[in-house]
Amino acid sequence: MSFPAPRKLPWLLMISVAVFIGDRLTKVWVSTHIRLGGAIPIIPNVLRISHWTNDGAAFSLFADSASPHVVRWGLVSFTLLAAAAVLVAMVRLGSRFTPTTVALALIFAGALGNVHDRIAYGSVVDFIEVHIFSYHFPDFNVADSSVVTGACLLLLDSLRSREHGAENRD
């Protein structure tokens, strides 16, 4: 008699909840301790904790739109649809831990973290400011980092899957 593998979905959702809570706590801390436009240097000329808001999408795309409410609710709608699709994928794949399922948990948390801000406040708090030589990387937050980390994991896992598939065909 064989038993089905225990579901890992609750653990994957716990990853999402932990990242979401971390995102909220850091944004609240920054909002209450650093004035808008202010910053605290962490590594001089490299890393600062700053306080900015982003009304647009990634890299402030659409931030200067003539229709900010359309942009806001368009981004909210798109993010909620994407988060729902990611959740469905997590439920379907949630019987084990893989780079893909962990990536989905990270992407789900990041999407919810930023959509929460857009719905509640109309913009997203960004606070991690990185300078590399003369380049200033667009400010970001824990939710953004979670989405990017998840996307990188998905990419790496898909490349790894192709390599294993090619080895198996030879």
PyMOL commands that set and color helices and strands:
alter all, ss='L'
color gray80, all
select helices_A, chain A and resi 9-33+58-60+68-93+99-121+142-169
alter helices_A, ss='H'
color red, helices_A
select strands_A, chain A and resi 39-43+47-54+124-132+135-140
alter strands_A, ss='S'
color yellow, strands_A
deselect
rebuild
show_as cartoon
